[in-house]
Amino acid sequence: MHRYSPIPLLSALVLVAIIVTGCVTTSSASTTPTAAAPVANAGTTPPPAQLAASTQAPTTNDSSAATPIAVPQPSSDTTTPAATADPGTAIDPFAPVVNIVKQVQPSVVTVITENGLGSGIVYSADGMIVTNNHVVAGATSYTVAFASGEQVPATLVGTDPIGDVAVLKVDKTGLPAAQLGDSDRLVVGELAVAVGSPLGFQQTVTSGVVSALHRVVGATDSGGTTTVLTDLIQTDASINEGNSGGALCDGAARLVGINTLIASQSGGSVGLGFAIPANTAVQVADDIIAHRPISHPYIGVLGQTVTAGVSAHYKLAVVEGAYVTQVIPGSPAAKAGIKPGDIIVAIDGKPVKSMDDMVAAVRSHGIGDEITVTYFQGTTKKTVSLTVGEKPSSVPAQ
């Protein structure tokens, strides 16, 4: 488990998960340690034969006995008659979700291996399917089940264990590829719809909101190998085992994320789900399909956004920037002399107003690129040059 001790009020949320056969466990590492909480890995649902014997039929919510909501009446001191609602023009609050589902469901598939099942997304009309690496890890045979019910064999094109992305190929054309969205434009609070095969129930739809952005989740498998996923989308749309590799969509039915992990005390969904941003997944998938080396640029720092309030409280030299809470030993940042407590304010001369800006700036470069980093060390402003490195899978830093 990876822990670090940031200064008060600048603690970065880091979720640490342990991947084991059948589940993932996680704990929260902030300024106050918490008890370990199990995490459901949606890619490790038992195979269909086992599933039929181990699961119960889902329950149905009966809304017929729901108490009607009282409608306020106009006050008695007005002569204006109360408006009456026309049932024919009533607004359906779930209409956006219904429309999203109609567009998205054909593009979401179930990925079946000898080890279990997960979900996947039709990436291209010529048969490319994107899913999570942990859905296919350790498997030798792959089957893709489409929304139509058709099942076809698939071959593995390639995987990226660090980014937890994999690509399968089916011998089929004319497939309904998912409409891609821009995950960089997401805002907290907007509609999020998840589609996948939780616990083997194919084409399941859940909805919620984007709860947070740029989360960091670390996972250690049963062999002791640690993988850290960065820049994840957090959502309260219900996600369970089997959802991994499935779609997270925005209000315009565009793919904005690939559902990957949940944090849970019970092993089931409690509204803490995480998805790989679509922009990240697309870049990795394109590299896999083109058989290009997959780039994981990093400089080796963890940090937190500086705000005006925090700056005033701690009497910092600037009112915005990326406050460095940890520097990985031997990383490019460490070699350049950057230390915990420094505040990065620019990369290559472009202002860095937040930790998100710093992450985006680093990821816009390739491994081996030279960049300049401007930062404050106390009240002294410094600029250094460093070489962007390859991110090790065992650290959460950017």
Summary of the structure (lengths in Angstrom):
residues: 398
radius of gyration: 23.3
end to end distance: 18.1
largest distance: 77.8
contacts: 1328
relative contact order: 0.14
helix: 17%
strand: 36%
